[in-house]
């Protein structure tokens, strides 16, 4: 996992959704300091924390981990982008 990509993406998602670090911490059940550490690349999150981010924001693990630049699974992405 690229800490840089993960850190950047979770911060962007949090800000885009209008959440403070404190609000994000409450949503996924960690401390405010932990959110700051994850976003600054100073601490590696557990799998359960990565899953919590994925579920909360509705993005794939591949996206969070930098393995894909598409935040949604291909089928979901197609459905989202073909609605009229």
PDB file of N, CA, C and O in Angstrom:
ATOM      1  N   UNK A   1       0.848  -1.174   0.000  1.00  0.00           N
ATOM      2  CA  UNK A   1       0.000   0.000   0.000  1.00  0.00           C
ATOM      3  C   UNK A   1       0.890   1.232   0.000  1.00  0.00           C
ATOM      4  O   UNK A   1       1.866   1.323   0.744  1.00  0.00           O
ATOM      5  N   UNK A   2       0.529   2.157  -0.840  1.00  0.00           N
ATOM      6  CA  UNK A   2       1.247   3.424  -0.857  1.00  0.00           C
ATOM      7  C   UNK A   2       0.616   4.346   0.185  1.00  0.00           C
ATOM      8  O   UNK A   2      -0.522   4.791   0.036  1.00  0.00           O
ATOM      9  N   UNK A   3       1.380   4.623   1.242  1.00  0.00           N
ATOM     10  CA  UNK A   3       0.862   5.503   2.299  1.00  0.00           C
ATOM     11  C   UNK A   3       0.482   6.866   1.731  1.00  0.00           C
ATOM     12  O   UNK A   3      -0.502   7.478   2.147  1.00  0.00           O
ATOM     13  N   UNK A   4       1.280   7.326   0.775  1.00  0.00           N
ATOM     14  CA  UNK A   4       1.041   8.629   0.179  1.00  0.00           C
ATOM     15  C   UNK A   4      -0.317   8.692  -0.511  1.00  0.00           C
ATOM     16  O   UNK A   4      -1.083   9.633  -0.300  1.00  0.00           O
ATOM     17  N   UNK A   5      -0.610   7.696  -1.330  1.00  0.00           N
ATOM     18  CA  UNK A   5      -1.886   7.665  -2.052  1.00  0.00           C
ATOM     19  C   UNK A   5      -3.035   7.506  -1.067  1.00  0.00           C
ATOM     20  O   UNK A   5      -4.021   8.239  -1.146  1.00  0.00           O
ATOM     21  N   UNK A   6      -2.922   6.566  -0.146  1.00  0.00           N
ATOM     22  CA  UNK A   6      -3.987   6.345   0.835  1.00  0.00           C
ATOM     23  C   UNK A   6      -4.241   7.621   1.623  1.00  0.00           C
ATOM     24  O   UNK A   6      -5.389   8.043   1.760  1.00  0.00           O
ATOM     25  N   UNK A   7      -3.205   8.230   2.133  1.00  0.00           N
ATOM     26  CA  UNK A   7      -3.335   9.443   2.932  1.00  0.00           C
ATOM     27  C   UNK A   7      -4.017  10.556   2.152  1.00  0.00           C
ATOM     28  O   UNK A   7      -4.910  11.232   2.665  1.00  0.00           O
ATOM     29  N   UNK A   8      -3.592  10.739   0.916  1.00  0.00           N
ATOM     30  CA  UNK A   8      -4.159  11.789   0.067  1.00  0.00           C
ATOM     31  C   UNK A   8      -5.636  11.530  -0.208  1.00  0.00           C
ATOM     32  O   UNK A   8      -6.459  12.441  -0.125  1.00  0.00           O
ATOM     33  N   UNK A   9      -5.962  10.295  -0.534  1.00  0.00           N
ATOM     34  CA  UNK A   9      -7.344   9.982  -0.907  1.00  0.00           C
ATOM     35  C   UNK A   9      -8.309  10.078   0.273  1.00  0.00           C
ATOM     36  O   UNK A   9      -9.423  10.579   0.116  1.00  0.00           O
ATOM     37  N   UNK A  10      -7.900   9.609   1.444  1.00  0.00           N
ATOM     38  CA  UNK A  10      -8.835   9.697   2.569  1.00  0.00           C
ATOM     39  C   UNK A  10      -9.045  11.148   2.996  1.00  0.00           C
ATOM     40  O   UNK A  10     -10.135  11.523   3.430  1.00  0.00           O
ATOM     41  N   UNK A  11      -8.006  11.953   2.871  1.00  0.00           N
ATOM     42  CA  UNK A  11      -8.161  13.379   3.212  1.00  0.00           C
ATOM     43  C   UNK A  11      -9.077  14.071   2.205  1.00  0.00           C
ATOM     44  O   UNK A  11      -9.960  14.839   2.586  1.00  0.00           O
ATOM     45  N   UNK A  12      -8.863  13.798   0.926  1.00  0.00           N
ATOM     46  CA  UNK A  12      -9.713  14.379  -0.118  1.00  0.00           C
ATOM     47  C   UNK A  12     -11.171  13.970   0.066  1.00  0.00           C
ATOM     48  O   UNK A  12     -12.072  14.801  -0.054  1.00  0.00           O
ATOM     49  N   UNK A  13     -11.403  12.693   0.357  1.00  0.00           N
ATOM     50  CA  UNK A  13     -12.770  12.221   0.567  1.00  0.00           C
ATOM     51  C   UNK A  13     -13.411  12.910   1.768  1.00  0.00           C
ATOM     52  O   UNK A  13     -14.564  13.337   1.705  1.00  0.00           O
ATOM     53  N   UNK A  14     -12.671  13.013   2.842  1.00  0.00           N
ATOM     54  CA  UNK A  14     -13.198  13.651   4.052  1.00  0.00           C
ATOM     55  C   UNK A  14     -13.575  15.103   3.779  1.00  0.00           C
ATOM     56  O   UNK A  14     -14.663  15.547   4.145  1.00  0.00           O
ATOM     57  N   UNK A  15     -12.683  15.831   3.141  1.00  0.00           N
ATOM     58  CA  UNK A  15     -12.924  17.242   2.858  1.00  0.00           C
ATOM     59  C   UNK A  15     -14.085  17.414   1.870  1.00  0.00           C
ATOM     60  O   UNK A  15     -14.942  18.277   2.058  1.00  0.00           O
ATOM     61  N   UNK A  16     -14.105  16.594   0.829  1.00  0.00           N
ATOM     62  CA  UNK A  16     -15.175  16.653  -0.167  1.00  0.00           C
ATOM     63  C   UNK A  16     -16.545  16.429   0.467  1.00  0.00           C
ATOM     64  O   UNK A  16     -17.537  17.021   0.042  1.00  0.00           O
ATOM     65  N   UNK A  17     -16.595  15.577   1.478  1.00  0.00           N
ATOM     66  CA  UNK A  17     -17.858  15.287   2.167  1.00  0.00           C
ATOM     67  C   UNK A  17     -18.133  16.250   3.322  1.00  0.00           C
ATOM     68  O   UNK A  17     -19.087  16.069   4.078  1.00  0.00           O
ATOM     69  N   UNK A  18     -17.297  17.264   3.448  1.00  0.00           N
ATOM     70  CA  UNK A  18     -17.525  18.300   4.450  1.00  0.00           C
ATOM     71  C   UNK A  18     -17.353  17.856   5.889  1.00  0.00           C
ATOM     72  O   UNK A  18     -18.027  18.359   6.787  1.00  0.00           O
ATOM     73  N   UNK A  19     -16.448  16.912   6.107  1.00  0.00           N
ATOM     74  CA  UNK A  19     -16.226  16.377   7.450  1.00  0.00           C
ATOM     75  C   UNK A  19     -14.936  16.920   8.059  1.00  0.00           C
ATOM     76  O   UNK A  19     -13.923  17.058   7.372  1.00  0.00           O
ATOM     77  N   UNK A  20     -14.985  17.224   9.336  1.00  0.00           N
ATOM     78  CA  UNK A  20     -13.765  17.557  10.072  1.00  0.00           C
ATOM     79  C   UNK A  20     -13.092  16.246  10.462  1.00  0.00           C
ATOM     80  O   UNK A  20     -13.681  15.174  10.329  1.00  0.00           O
ATOM     81  N   UNK A  21     -11.868  16.337  10.941  1.00  0.00           N
ATOM     82  CA  UNK A  21     -11.207  15.111  11.402  1.00  0.00           C
ATOM     83  C   UNK A  21     -11.956  14.519  12.590  1.00  0.00           C
ATOM     84  O   UNK A  21     -12.034  13.298  12.729  1.00  0.00           O
ATOM     85  N   UNK A  22     -12.498  15.364  13.434  1.00  0.00           N
ATOM     86  CA  UNK A  22     -13.266  14.890  14.591  1.00  0.00           C
ATOM     87  C   UNK A  22     -14.529  14.133  14.150  1.00  0.00           C
ATOM     88  O   UNK A  22     -14.853  13.073  14.686  1.00  0.00           O
ATOM     89  N   UNK A  23     -15.228  14.703  13.166  1.00  0.00           N
ATOM     90  CA  UNK A  23     -16.435  14.042  12.645  1.00  0.00           C
ATOM     91  C   UNK A  23     -16.085  12.696  12.010  1.00  0.00           C
ATOM     92  O   UNK A  23     -16.790  11.705  12.206  1.00  0.00           O
ATOM     93  N   UNK A  24     -14.987  12.671  11.245  1.00  0.00           N
ATOM     94  CA  UNK A  24     -14.563  11.429  10.597  1.00  0.00           C
ATOM     95  C   UNK A  24     -14.212  10.384  11.637  1.00  0.00           C
ATOM     96  O   UNK A  24     -14.557   9.211  11.490  1.00  0.00           O
ATOM     97  N   UNK A  25     -13.529  10.804  12.683  1.00  0.00           N
ATOM     98  CA  UNK A  25     -13.161   9.883  13.755  1.00  0.00           C
ATOM     99  C   UNK A  25     -14.396   9.240  14.367  1.00  0.00           C
ATOM    100  O   UNK A  25     -14.400   8.039  14.638  1.00  0.00           O
ATOM    101  N   UNK A  26     -15.436  10.020  14.587  1.00  0.00           N
ATOM    102  CA  UNK A  26     -16.680   9.487  15.153  1.00  0.00           C
ATOM    103  C   UNK A  26     -17.340   8.503  14.199  1.00  0.00           C
ATOM    104  O   UNK A  26     -17.890   7.490  14.631  1.00  0.00           O
ATOM    105  N   UNK A  27     -17.286   8.798  12.899  1.00  0.00           N
ATOM    106  CA  UNK A  27     -17.927   7.944  11.891  1.00  0.00           C
ATOM    107  C   UNK A  27     -17.291   6.554  11.824  1.00  0.00           C
ATOM    108  O   UNK A  27     -17.992   5.559  11.641  1.00  0.00           O
ATOM    109  N   UNK A  28     -15.960   6.484  11.972  1.00  0.00           N
ATOM    110  CA  UNK A  28     -15.312   5.171  11.834  1.00  0.00           C
ATOM    111  C   UNK A  28     -14.800   4.599  13.153  1.00  0.00           C
ATOM    112  O   UNK A  28     -14.202   3.524  13.174  1.00  0.00           O
ATOM    113  N   UNK A  29     -15.033   5.311  14.248  1.00  0.00           N
ATOM    114  CA  UNK A  29     -14.727   4.757  15.560  1.00  0.00           C
ATOM    115  C   UNK A  29     -13.269   4.787  15.986  1.00  0.00           C
ATOM    116  O   UNK A  29     -12.776   3.844  16.606  1.00  0.00           O
ATOM    117  N   UNK A  30     -12.580   5.872  15.653  1.00  0.00           N
ATOM    118  CA  UNK A  30     -11.198   6.044  16.095  1.00  0.00           C
ATOM    119  C   UNK A  30     -11.068   7.442  16.703  1.00  0.00           C
ATOM    120  O   UNK A  30     -12.033   8.205  16.738  1.00  0.00           O
ATOM    121  N   UNK A  31      -9.883   7.762  17.175  1.00  0.00           N
ATOM    122  CA  UNK A  31      -9.668   9.081  17.755  1.00  0.00           C
ATOM    123  C   UNK A  31      -9.376  10.116  16.662  1.00  0.00           C
ATOM    124  O   UNK A  31      -8.988   9.780  15.544  1.00  0.00           O
ATOM    125  N   UNK A  32      -9.574  11.360  17.020  1.00  0.00           N
ATOM    126  CA  UNK A  32      -9.247  12.467  16.125  1.00  0.00           C
ATOM    127  C   UNK A  32      -7.765  12.422  15.746  1.00  0.00           C
ATOM    128  O   UNK A  32      -7.406  12.667  14.595  1.00  0.00           O
ATOM    129  N   UNK A  33      -6.923  12.112  16.708  1.00  0.00           N
ATOM    130  CA  UNK A  33      -5.480  12.020  16.451  1.00  0.00           C
ATOM    131  C   UNK A  33      -5.170  10.926  15.428  1.00  0.00           C
ATOM    132  O   UNK A  33      -4.297  11.101  14.578  1.00  0.00           O
ATOM    133  N   UNK A  34      -5.878   9.803  15.507  1.00  0.00           N
ATOM    134  CA  UNK A  34      -5.656   8.702  14.559  1.00  0.00           C
ATOM    135  C   UNK A  34      -5.946   9.159  13.132  1.00  0.00           C
ATOM    136  O   UNK A  34      -5.188   8.845  12.215  1.00  0.00           O
ATOM    137  N   UNK A  35      -7.032   9.894  12.941  1.00  0.00           N
ATOM    138  CA  UNK A  35      -7.364  10.401  11.607  1.00  0.00           C
ATOM    139  C   UNK A  35      -6.216  11.275  11.094  1.00  0.00           C
ATOM    140  O   UNK A  35      -5.789  11.149   9.947  1.00  0.00           O
ATOM    141  N   UNK A  36      -5.738  12.140  11.943  1.00  0.00           N
ATOM    142  CA  UNK A  36      -4.624  13.013  11.568  1.00  0.00           C
ATOM    143  C   UNK A  36      -3.383  12.194  11.196  1.00  0.00           C
ATOM    144  O   UNK A  36      -2.717  12.492  10.205  1.00  0.00           O
ATOM    145  N   UNK A  37      -3.077  11.173  11.984  1.00  0.00           N
ATOM    146  CA  UNK A  37      -1.929  10.310  11.681  1.00  0.00           C
ATOM    147  C   UNK A  37      -2.103   9.604  10.335  1.00  0.00           C
ATOM    148  O   UNK A  37      -1.160   9.541   9.546  1.00  0.00           O
ATOM    149  N   UNK A  38      -3.299   9.074  10.063  1.00  0.00           N
ATOM    150  CA  UNK A  38      -3.543   8.391   8.785  1.00  0.00           C
ATOM    151  C   UNK A  38      -3.374   9.368   7.621  1.00  0.00           C
ATOM    152  O   UNK A  38      -2.745   9.042   6.614  1.00  0.00           O
ATOM    153  N   UNK A  39      -3.942  10.571   7.770  1.00  0.00           N
ATOM    154  CA  UNK A  39      -3.898  11.541   6.684  1.00  0.00           C
ATOM    155  C   UNK A  39      -2.499  12.107   6.457  1.00  0.00           C
ATOM    156  O   UNK A  39      -2.185  12.549   5.352  1.00  0.00           O
ATOM    157  N   UNK A  40      -1.674  12.098   7.465  1.00  0.00           N
ATOM    158  CA  UNK A  40      -0.303  12.590   7.335  1.00  0.00           C
ATOM    159  C   UNK A  40       0.704  11.469   7.084  1.00  0.00           C
ATOM    160  O   UNK A  40       1.907  11.721   7.016  1.00  0.00           O
ATOM    161  N   UNK A  41       0.218  10.232   6.948  1.00  0.00           N
ATOM    162  CA  UNK A  41       1.085   9.098   6.663  1.00  0.00           C
ATOM    163  C   UNK A  41       1.984   8.694   7.818  1.00  0.00           C
ATOM    164  O   UNK A  41       3.000   8.031   7.610  1.00  0.00           O
ATOM    165  N   UNK A  42       1.623   9.085   9.028  1.00  0.00           N
ATOM    166  CA  UNK A  42       2.444   8.760  10.195  1.00  0.00           C
ATOM    167  C   UNK A  42       2.045   7.454  10.863  1.00  0.00           C
ATOM    168  O   UNK A  42       2.773   6.941  11.715  1.00  0.00           O
ATOM    169  N   UNK A  43       0.903   6.918  10.485  1.00  0.00           N
ATOM    170  CA  UNK A  43       0.451   5.653  11.059  1.00  0.00           C
ATOM    171  C   UNK A  43      -0.249   4.857   9.964  1.00  0.00           C
ATOM    172  O   UNK A  43      -1.004   5.412   9.165  1.00  0.00           O
ATOM    173  N   UNK A  44       0.007   3.557   9.938  1.00  0.00           N
ATOM    174  CA  UNK A  44      -0.638   2.673   8.977  1.00  0.00           C
ATOM    175  C   UNK A  44      -1.924   2.122   9.597  1.00  0.00           C
ATOM    176  O   UNK A  44      -1.886   1.535  10.678  1.00  0.00           O
ATOM    177  N   UNK A  45      -3.049   2.305   8.925  1.00  0.00           N
ATOM    178  CA  UNK A  45      -4.313   1.817   9.476  1.00  0.00           C
ATOM    179  C   UNK A  45      -4.430   0.303   9.384  1.00  0.00           C
ATOM    180  O   UNK A  45      -3.799  -0.334   8.541  1.00  0.00           O
ATOM    181  N   UNK A  46      -5.243  -0.256  10.259  1.00  0.00           N
ATOM    182  CA  UNK A  46      -5.535  -1.690  10.190  1.00  0.00           C
ATOM    183  C   UNK A  46      -6.494  -1.942   9.039  1.00  0.00           C
ATOM    184  O   UNK A  46      -7.090  -1.013   8.493  1.00  0.00           O
ATOM    185  N   UNK A  47      -6.631  -3.187   8.684  1.00  0.00           N
ATOM    186  CA  UNK A  47      -7.568  -3.547   7.626  1.00  0.00           C
ATOM    187  C   UNK A  47      -8.986  -3.122   7.998  1.00  0.00           C
ATOM    188  O   UNK A  47      -9.735  -2.659   7.138  1.00  0.00           O
ATOM    189  N   UNK A  48      -9.360  -3.271   9.251  1.00  0.00           N
ATOM    190  CA  UNK A  48     -10.722  -2.888   9.651  1.00  0.00           C
ATOM    191  C   UNK A  48     -10.954  -1.388   9.479  1.00  0.00           C
ATOM    192  O   UNK A  48     -12.071  -0.977   9.163  1.00  0.00           O
ATOM    193  N   UNK A  49      -9.937  -0.573   9.676  1.00  0.00           N
ATOM    194  CA  UNK A  49     -10.063   0.870   9.476  1.00  0.00           C
ATOM    195  C   UNK A  49     -10.177   1.181   7.981  1.00  0.00           C
ATOM    196  O   UNK A  49     -10.990   2.014   7.582  1.00  0.00           O
ATOM    197  N   UNK A  50      -9.377   0.523   7.166  1.00  0.00           N
ATOM    198  CA  UNK A  50      -9.453   0.725   5.713  1.00  0.00           C
ATOM    199  C   UNK A  50     -10.838   0.324   5.213  1.00  0.00           C
ATOM    200  O   UNK A  50     -11.426   1.017   4.383  1.00  0.00           O
ATOM    201  N   UNK A  51     -11.354  -0.784   5.714  1.00  0.00           N
ATOM    202  CA  UNK A  51     -12.708  -1.218   5.346  1.00  0.00           C
ATOM    203  C   UNK A  51     -13.760  -0.211   5.787  1.00  0.00           C
ATOM    204  O   UNK A  51     -14.724   0.036   5.063  1.00  0.00           O
ATOM    205  N   UNK A  52     -13.584   0.368   6.958  1.00  0.00           N
ATOM    206  CA  UNK A  52     -14.533   1.367   7.462  1.00  0.00           C
ATOM    207  C   UNK A  52     -14.566   2.578   6.526  1.00  0.00           C
ATOM    208  O   UNK A  52     -15.637   3.098   6.214  1.00  0.00           O
ATOM    209  N   UNK A  53     -13.398   3.020   6.085  1.00  0.00           N
ATOM    210  CA  UNK A  53     -13.346   4.127   5.118  1.00  0.00           C
ATOM    211  C   UNK A  53     -14.059   3.737   3.829  1.00  0.00           C
ATOM    212  O   UNK A  53     -14.863   4.508   3.306  1.00  0.00           O
ATOM    213  N   UNK A  54     -13.771   2.547   3.317  1.00  0.00           N
ATOM    214  CA  UNK A  54     -14.364   2.071   2.077  1.00  0.00           C
ATOM    215  C   UNK A  54     -15.882   2.040   2.171  1.00  0.00           C
ATOM    216  O   UNK A  54     -16.572   2.516   1.269  1.00  0.00           O
ATOM    217  N   UNK A  55     -16.398   1.489   3.246  1.00  0.00           N
ATOM    218  CA  UNK A  55     -17.850   1.399   3.422  1.00  0.00           C
ATOM    219  C   UNK A  55     -18.474   2.769   3.611  1.00  0.00           C
ATOM    220  O   UNK A  55     -19.516   3.056   3.024  1.00  0.00           O
ATOM    221  N   UNK A  56     -17.862   3.611   4.412  1.00  0.00           N
ATOM    222  CA  UNK A  56     -18.442   4.917   4.689  1.00  0.00           C
ATOM    223  C   UNK A  56     -18.541   5.765   3.419  1.00  0.00           C
ATOM    224  O   UNK A  56     -19.576   6.379   3.164  1.00  0.00           O
ATOM    225  N   UNK A  57     -17.476   5.799   2.630  1.00  0.00           N
ATOM    226  CA  UNK A  57     -17.461   6.633   1.440  1.00  0.00           C
ATOM    227  C   UNK A  57     -17.973   5.916   0.192  1.00  0.00           C
ATOM    228  O   UNK A  57     -18.160   6.554  -0.845  1.00  0.00           O
ATOM    229  N   UNK A  58     -18.202   4.612   0.269  1.00  0.00           N
ATOM    230  CA  UNK A  58     -18.711   3.861  -0.873  1.00  0.00           C
ATOM    231  C   UNK A  58     -17.698   3.732  -2.001  1.00  0.00           C
ATOM    232  O   UNK A  58     -18.058   3.752  -3.178  1.00  0.00           O
ATOM    233  N   UNK A  59     -16.436   3.601  -1.633  1.00  0.00           N
ATOM    234  CA  UNK A  59     -15.381   3.440  -2.639  1.00  0.00           C
ATOM    235  C   UNK A  59     -14.715   2.077  -2.453  1.00  0.00           C
ATOM    236  O   UNK A  59     -14.843   1.440  -1.407  1.00  0.00           O
ATOM    237  N   UNK A  60     -14.012   1.653  -3.479  1.00  0.00           N
ATOM    238  CA  UNK A  60     -13.361   0.349  -3.407  1.00  0.00           C
ATOM    239  C   UNK A  60     -12.065   0.420  -2.598  1.00  0.00           C
ATOM    240  O   UNK A  60     -11.459   1.480  -2.438  1.00  0.00           O
ATOM    241  N   UNK A  61     -11.671  -0.732  -2.102  1.00  0.00           N
ATOM    242  CA  UNK A  61     -10.370  -0.825  -1.433  1.00  0.00           C
ATOM    243  C   UNK A  61      -9.250  -0.525  -2.417  1.00  0.00           C
ATOM    244  O   UNK A  61      -8.263   0.121  -2.064  1.00  0.00           O
ATOM    245  N   UNK A  62      -9.402  -0.991  -3.643  1.00  0.00           N
ATOM    246  CA  UNK A  62      -8.383  -0.725  -4.670  1.00  0.00           C
ATOM    247  C   UNK A  62      -8.167   0.768  -4.840  1.00  0.00           C
ATOM    248  O   UNK A  62      -7.030   1.216  -4.985  1.00  0.00           O
ATOM    249  N   UNK A  63      -9.238   1.541  -4.823  1.00  0.00           N
ATOM    250  CA  UNK A  63      -9.118   2.987  -4.958  1.00  0.00           C
ATOM    251  C   UNK A  63      -8.367   3.571  -3.765  1.00  0.00           C
ATOM    252  O   UNK A  63      -7.432   4.352  -3.939  1.00  0.00           O
ATOM    253  N   UNK A  64      -8.773   3.196  -2.561  1.00  0.00           N
ATOM    254  CA  UNK A  64      -8.126   3.727  -1.362  1.00  0.00           C
ATOM    255  C   UNK A  64      -6.645   3.381  -1.308  1.00  0.00           C
ATOM    256  O   UNK A  64      -5.830   4.180  -0.846  1.00  0.00           O
ATOM    257  N   UNK A  65      -6.301   2.195  -1.779  1.00  0.00           N
ATOM    258  CA  UNK A  65      -4.924   1.720  -1.693  1.00  0.00           C
ATOM    259  C   UNK A  65      -4.066   2.118  -2.891  1.00  0.00           C
ATOM    260  O   UNK A  65      -2.880   1.795  -2.946  1.00  0.00           O
ATOM    261  N   UNK A  66      -4.666   2.815  -3.840  1.00  0.00           N
ATOM    262  CA  UNK A  66      -3.905   3.275  -4.991  1.00  0.00           C
ATOM    263  C   UNK A  66      -3.716   2.249  -6.088  1.00  0.00           C
ATOM    264  O   UNK A  66      -2.871   2.428  -6.965  1.00  0.00           O
ATOM    265  N   UNK A  67      -4.492   1.173  -6.052  1.00  0.00           N
ATOM    266  CA  UNK A  67      -4.396   0.141  -7.083  1.00  0.00           C
ATOM    267  C   UNK A  67      -5.276   0.458  -8.283  1.00  0.00           C
ATOM    268  O   UNK A  67      -5.134  -0.152  -9.343  1.00  0.00           O
ATOM    269  N   UNK A  68      -6.181   1.409  -8.114  1.00  0.00           N
ATOM    270  CA  UNK A  68      -7.085   1.841  -9.170  1.00  0.00           C
ATOM    271  C   UNK A  68      -7.364   3.324  -8.991  1.00  0.00           C
ATOM    272  O   UNK A  68      -7.337   3.849  -7.877  1.00  0.00           O
ATOM    273  N   UNK A  69      -7.630   3.986 -10.099  1.00  0.00           N
ATOM    274  CA  UNK A  69      -8.010   5.391 -10.020  1.00  0.00           C
ATOM    275  C   UNK A  69      -9.522   5.564 -10.094  1.00  0.00           C
ATOM    276  O   UNK A  69     -10.026   6.684 -10.015  1.00  0.00           O
ATOM    277  N   UNK A  70     -10.241   4.461 -10.245  1.00  0.00           N
ATOM    278  CA  UNK A  70     -11.705   4.485 -10.272  1.00  0.00           C
ATOM    279  C   UNK A  70     -12.228   4.202  -8.866  1.00  0.00           C
ATOM    280  O   UNK A  70     -11.978   3.123  -8.329  1.00  0.00           O
ATOM    281  N   UNK A  71     -12.948   5.145  -8.261  1.00  0.00           N
ATOM    282  CA  UNK A  71     -13.422   4.931  -6.896  1.00  0.00           C
ATOM    283  C   UNK A  71     -14.527   3.883  -6.767  1.00  0.00           C
ATOM    284  O   UNK A  71     -14.709   3.300  -5.698  1.00  0.00           O
ATOM    285  N   UNK A  72     -15.263   3.643  -7.854  1.00  0.00           N
ATOM    286  CA  UNK A  72     -16.356   2.668  -7.818  1.00  0.00           C
ATOM    287  C   UNK A  72     -15.983   1.422  -8.599  1.00  0.00           C
ATOM    288  O   UNK A  72     -15.166   1.467  -9.519  1.00  0.00           O
ATOM    289  N   UNK A  73     -16.604   0.292  -8.212  1.00  0.00           N
ATOM    290  CA  UNK A  73     -16.406  -0.922  -8.999  1.00  0.00           C
ATOM    291  C   UNK A  73     -16.922  -0.659 -10.403  1.00  0.00           C
ATOM    292  O   UNK A  73     -17.819   0.164 -10.588  1.00  0.00           O
ATOM    293  N   UNK A  74     -16.384  -1.325 -11.366  1.00  0.00           N
ATOM    294  CA  UNK A  74     -16.719  -1.074 -12.775  1.00  0.00           C
ATOM    295  C   UNK A  74     -18.227  -1.088 -13.014  1.00  0.00           C
ATOM    296  O   UNK A  74     -18.748  -0.184 -13.666  1.00  0.00           O
ATOM    297  N   UNK A  75     -18.937  -2.091 -12.502  1.00  0.00           N
ATOM    298  CA  UNK A  75     -20.380  -2.195 -12.725  1.00  0.00           C
ATOM    299  C   UNK A  75     -21.094  -0.986 -12.108  1.00  0.00           C
ATOM    300  O   UNK A  75     -21.965  -0.394 -12.746  1.00  0.00           O
ATOM    301  N   UNK A  76     -20.735  -0.619 -10.887  1.00  0.00           N
ATOM    302  CA  UNK A  76     -21.356   0.538 -10.238  1.00  0.00           C
ATOM    303  C   UNK A  76     -21.019   1.809 -10.998  1.00  0.00           C
ATOM    304  O   UNK A  76     -21.873   2.682 -11.158  1.00  0.00           O
ATOM    305  N   UNK A  77     -19.780   1.922 -11.470  1.00  0.00           N
ATOM    306  CA  UNK A  77     -19.363   3.098 -12.219  1.00  0.00           C
ATOM    307  C   UNK A  77     -20.188   3.226 -13.490  1.00  0.00           C
ATOM    308  O   UNK A  77     -20.660   4.315 -13.816  1.00  0.00           O
ATOM    309  N   UNK A  78     -20.365   2.123 -14.211  1.00  0.00           N
ATOM    310  CA  UNK A  78     -21.159   2.156 -15.432  1.00  0.00           C
ATOM    311  C   UNK A  78     -22.594   2.545 -15.134  1.00  0.00           C
ATOM    312  O   UNK A  78     -23.172   3.360 -15.854  1.00  0.00           O
ATOM    313  N   UNK A  79     -23.182   1.981 -14.086  1.00  0.00           N
ATOM    314  CA  UNK A  79     -24.551   2.325 -13.712  1.00  0.00           C
ATOM    315  C   UNK A  79     -24.689   3.807 -13.373  1.00  0.00           C
ATOM    316  O   UNK A  79     -25.652   4.453 -13.787  1.00  0.00           O
ATOM    317  N   UNK A  80     -23.735   4.342 -12.625  1.00  0.00           N
ATOM    318  CA  UNK A  80     -23.757   5.753 -12.229  1.00  0.00           C
ATOM    319  C   UNK A  80     -23.630   6.677 -13.437  1.00  0.00           C
ATOM    320  O   UNK A  80     -24.240   7.746 -13.472  1.00  0.00           O
ATOM    321  N   UNK A  81     -22.846   6.269 -14.415  1.00  0.00           N
ATOM    322  CA  UNK A  81     -22.553   7.151 -15.536  1.00  0.00           C
ATOM    323  C   UNK A  81     -23.436   6.928 -16.758  1.00  0.00           C
ATOM    324  O   UNK A  81     -23.281   7.627 -17.760  1.00  0.00           O
ATOM    325  N   UNK A  82     -24.342   5.986 -16.698  1.00  0.00           N
ATOM    326  CA  UNK A  82     -25.243   5.756 -17.852  1.00  0.00           C
ATOM    327  C   UNK A  82     -26.683   6.111 -17.523  1.00  0.00           C
ATOM    328  O   UNK A  82     -27.569   5.920 -18.356  1.00  0.00           O
ATOM    329  N   UNK A  83     -26.930   6.618 -16.336  1.00  0.00           N
ATOM    330  CA  UNK A  83     -28.288   7.052 -15.977  1.00  0.00           C
ATOM    331  C   UNK A  83     -28.636   8.315 -16.736  1.00  0.00           C
ATOM    332  O   UNK A  83     -27.814   9.218 -16.889  1.00  0.00           O
ATOM    333  N   UNK A  84     -29.867   8.358 -17.205  1.00  0.00           N
ATOM    334  CA  UNK A  84     -30.307   9.559 -17.938  1.00  0.00           C
ATOM    335  C   UNK A  84     -31.153  10.440 -17.070  1.00  0.00           C
ATOM    336  O   UNK A  84     -31.611  11.492 -17.518  1.00  0.00           O
TER     337      UNK A  84
END
